[in-house]
Amino acid sequence: MKRRYKAMNIMLVIGVSLWIIETVFFLIRDGWHMKAISSEEQMLDYISETFINIGIILFASMLLSIVKMFVNAKTTEISVEP
């Protein structure tokens, strides 16, 4: 679980950092706009979204592991009682 936590943190930090950097860069270069207007911006958006999505998936898998531990602990408690 520690390895997933570290990987999740790395993915989220890289994704959010890349998103902030590219947003600031393209705001300065192209000005305010609602959609990505250049292919470079679309590509960087896709890359940062991928990092963030991987981080979210790792977070969800960690939550499922924690729920699984609680369920196993509850079933162990129930089965131990006479």
KAKAWO-V554536 format. One record per residue. N is the residue number from 1. RES is the residue in one letter. SS is DSSP state (H for helix, E for strand, C for the rest). BURIAL is + if it has 16 or more other ideal C-beta (glycine too) atoms within 10 Angstrom, else -. Layout:
N	RES	SS	BURIAL
N	RES	SS	BURIAL
This chain:
1	M	C	-
2	K	H	-
3	R	H	-
4	R	H	-
5	Y	H	-
6	K	H	-
7	A	H	-
8	M	H	+
9	N	H	-
10	I	H	-
11	M	H	+
12	L	H	+
13	V	H	-
14	I	H	+
15	G	H	+
16	V	H	-
17	S	H	-
18	L	H	+
19	W	H	+
20	I	H	-
21	I	H	-
22	E	H	+
23	T	H	-
24	V	H	-
25	F	H	-
26	F	H	+
27	L	H	-
28	I	H	-
29	R	H	-
30	D	H	-
31	G	C	-
32	W	C	-
33	H	C	-
34	M	C	-
35	K	C	-
36	A	C	+
37	I	C	-
38	S	C	-
39	S	H	-
40	E	H	-
41	E	H	+
42	Q	H	-
43	M	H	-
44	L	H	+
45	D	H	+
46	Y	H	-
47	I	H	-
48	S	H	+
49	E	H	-
50	T	H	-
51	F	H	+
52	I	H	+
53	N	H	-
54	I	H	+
55	G	H	+
56	I	H	-
57	I	H	-
58	L	H	+
59	F	H	+
60	A	H	-
61	S	H	-
62	M	H	-
63	L	H	-
64	L	H	-
65	S	H	-
66	I	H	-
67	V	H	-
68	K	H	-
69	M	H	-
70	F	H	-
71	V	H	-
72	N	H	-
73	A	H	-
74	K	H	-
75	T	H	-
76	T	H	-
77	E	H	-
78	I	H	-
79	S	H	-
80	V	H	-
81	E	C	-
82	P	C	-
